[in-house]
Amino acid sequence: MNNQTRLQALSSFLKAQRAKILPQSVGLAPGTRRRTPGLRREEVAQLAGVSSTWYTWLEQGRDIKVSPSVLDAVSKALQLTVDERKYLYALALESGTAVGTTLHKDESPQISPALERIVNELHSCPAIISDRRLHIVGWNKAAAHVFLDFEQIPVEERNLIRLLFTRKELRRLAVNWEHFVSGFLAIFRAYYGQYVEDEWYEHFLREMRDVHPDFHRLWEQSDVSTAPEVLLEFRHAKAGKMQFHLTSLQVQGSADLRCSIYTPDPQSSTETKLRQLIDRPAAETPD
């Protein structure tokens, strides 16, 4: 990510966060003459204890000097979560990818035998292992039955974000597709901030905006989270209604892998349906 792109990402993030805060939630009168949602720039500056001009320059994406202490004050004013703070610091201080951590185009992280066994032992929980670009590098049988047979997808196309927008099966699967997508976009944005020096992200985002009209809106609305926990409802073509709790776990190690596990909602019949789906003989599976 070049300097101009980084600063533009910083500007967009600050504007989006400012718009989310209700004036009354920070002790300010809501007023009747506000032209934009959320706080005004000068109000954020006041809450952060910085000059209005300085904050305006920061939000405009100007190349100015910032310090961690001032960013702490801005973070508190904007009520940022821990993940959102990390994202802000990475963009404002350009403290992302360390030397030697950029993936090459054809580089594929290796899954350890122990991790592969753990995932395969999750018979009733679909699980997907992805890298920091959300390329799918591993999955279990349950995931192949609920989502897609990833083995049939070319390796270079096995990107979770891309598949969510390109595969009709996944669009039809989720009852609320945008809610389904939002969790992965939140994770992707966290990586985007962490690896600000890797130009791959900007190329990928540009491609997604150009090819998929609805991507830009969802990306601009996305949160920042390294591990969102959400309840998802699916309408599976063969199993019907299924409900899963998504838990995203970071795998310790140099490869920076993530394991997304879909646990059947215990209040539903999802686990029974999943077992029947997996155990169904191929001859009984409709085309």
N, C-alpha and C positions, 0 to 999 in steps of 0.2 A: 504494500500500500504506500503510494507516494505521499509526500507531506500535504499536498493540497487535498487529496482524497481523505486522508486522516482527519484533517481539520473540518472538512465538510461533514464527515460522519459525527464528529464531536458536536458541531452546530446542530445537526438534525436531532441528535439525542437530547441535548439540553432543551431545545424547543419542545420536544415531545413530552419530556418529564415536567416541564413548567406548566404545560397545558393540562396536566392531570390533577393538579392540586387545587382544591377549592379554597378560595380566599378565607372563608369562615373557619376552615380547618386549622389555620395558622393564626387565628385571632384577628383577621381583617374583615372589614365590612364587604359584603358581596357587591354592593353598588348596582346601579341600573344602567350605567353608561360604558360598560366594558365591551369592547369590540372583539375581544378574543377570549376563548375559554381559559380558565386557570389564572395563574398569577401574571402580573406584569413584570418586565425585566427589572424595573427599579425596586419592585417589592422583593424579588429574590435577592437583589443586591443588599437591600436593607436587612433582610433576615440573615444573610451570610456575613454581614459586617464588612462589606467591600464597597468600593465606589461603583456607582451606577455605570459610569463610563467603562471601567475595567470589565465588569460583567457583560456589558453589551458587546465589547470587543471579543470576549471569550465566546459568547453565543454566536457571534457573527463568523466565527472560525478564523479570526485573525491570528497570526503567528506571534503570540506574546508569551512572555515568561510566566510560568505558574509554579507554585510550590505545593507540596503535599498538604501543608497546614491550611492553605486557602481552599484547596479542593475539599478538605474535610468540612470546612464551613459551608461550602456550596452544596456538598452532599447532604448535610443536615437540613439545609434550607429546602432542598428538593425532595427530602424524605426518601432517599435512595436506600434500596436493600443492599446487603453485602455484595451480591453479584453485580448489581448496578454500579456500586462504588468502584469495584475492580475494573469494570468496563470504562468508567469515566477516567480513572487514573491511567489506564493503558493508552487511551486516546489522547489525553491531555499531556501526559508526560512521555509519550512514545516509548513506553516500557514494555513492549510486547515480546516477540520472539527472540530468544537468545541465539547467539551465533551457533550455527550447526543444527538447528532444529527444524529448518524448512524441509518439507517433504519434496522429493523429486517426483516428477510426473508419473514415472512407472514404479515408484516405491510402494510396497504394500506391507504394512505392519504384520508381524508374525504373532499368531495366537499360541500361547503356551499350551502344552498338552493338559496341564492342570485346569486351565480356564476352559478349554474345550470340553473337558469331562464335566465340569460344573454345569455348563450350559446344557449339555446333552442330558444331564440328570434331571433337569427341570421339565419333566414329562407333561405336566399340566400348566406350565407357564411359558407362553411364547417368549423367546429371548433373542435379541439381535445385538451383535457386537459391531460397533462402528468406530472409526478413527476420528481425529479432530476436524476433518472435513466432512464428517458424517457419511463417508464411504462405508458401505457394509462389508465387513471382512469376515463375519461369521454369523451363524444362526442355528437354531435347533429345529427339530422336526415339527414341533408345535407351531413355530413361527411360519414355516413353509405352508402349513395347512390353513392358518388363519389369514395370513397376508398374501404372499406370493411364493412361488417356487423360485427362489432367487438363483438357483443353479441354472435356470433357463434364461437368465438375464446376463448379457455380456458384462464382463468384469468392469469395464470402463463406464457402464451405465448404472452401476449399483450404488447410487448416491440417494440417501433417504429423502432429501429435499426434492431432488429432481423427480424421483419416483412418485412422490406425493402429488406432484402437479401433472405428471405425464400419464400415469396408469389409471385408467378408468375404474379398474377393480378397487383401487384404494379410495377413489372419490366416492364410489358407491358404498364402500364398506362402512365408513363412519357416518353415524346419524348426523353429527355436527362436524362436517369435514374441516371447517375453519378452526374449530376448537382443537381438533386432532393435529392440524398443521401447526397451530400456535406453540404447542409444547416443544416441537423440534426447532422451530424458528428461534425460540428463546435460548435453546442450547446453542444453536448455530451462532447467534449474536454474541453469546459469551465467548465462544472460540474466536470470533471475528475480532473482538477487542483484545483478547489474549495474544493473538498472533498478528499484530498490526503490520508487521514487516513482510508478511507473506502475501505477495501480489495475487496469488491464486484466488483468494477470497473475492477481491474486487472484480476479477475476470468472470468468476462464477456468478456473482450478483448481477453483473451487466448482462450476462447471457440469460439469466432467469427473467430479468425485467423485459428484455427484448422479445422473448419467446412466449411468456405467460403474462397476459395483461393484469391478472388479479394478484400477481406476486408482489408488485411494488406496494400496493395498499397494505397487504398483510405484513410485509416486511417492516414498513414504517410504523405499524401499530404494535409490533412484537415487543415483548418484554425481554429482560435479560435474566436468565436463570441457568445455573449449571446442573440443577437437578429438580425440574418441576415434577410435582406429584399430582396427577389428575385422574379422574374417573372418566373412562371412555365407554360409550355405548356403540356397539357395532350391529349391523344387520348383515350377517354372513349369508352368502348365497345358498349354502347347504345346511348350515346349522341354525339359522335364524338369529334371534336376538341374543347378543352376548355382551357382557359387561366386564371390563378389566380396569384394574388400578395400575397405572404406569409408574414404575419406580426406575429412576435412572441412576446407575452407579458408576463412579469413576474407578477404573482399574489401575492400581498402582503399578508404576513402571515407566520406562523411558518412551514407550510407544504411544502413551496418552490415549488409551482405548477407553471406551464407554460401553457399558452393558445396559440395554433398555429391557426391562422385564415387565411383562404384562401378567399380573396376578388376577385370576378369576375372582370376581366379587362373591364373597361367601354368602351373600343374601340372594344370589341368583342361581340358576341351574347351569351356568356357563361351564363349570368344570366337567360336569357330566356330558354336556354337549361336545366339549372339546375332545374328551376321551373317545366318544362314539365316532367323532369325525376322523380321528387318527387311526382308530382300530377298524374302520370301515374297509372291507376288501376293495381292491381296485375295480373289480368287476361290478361292484354295486355303486360306484361313483359315477354320477351322470356326467356326460360330456359338457 
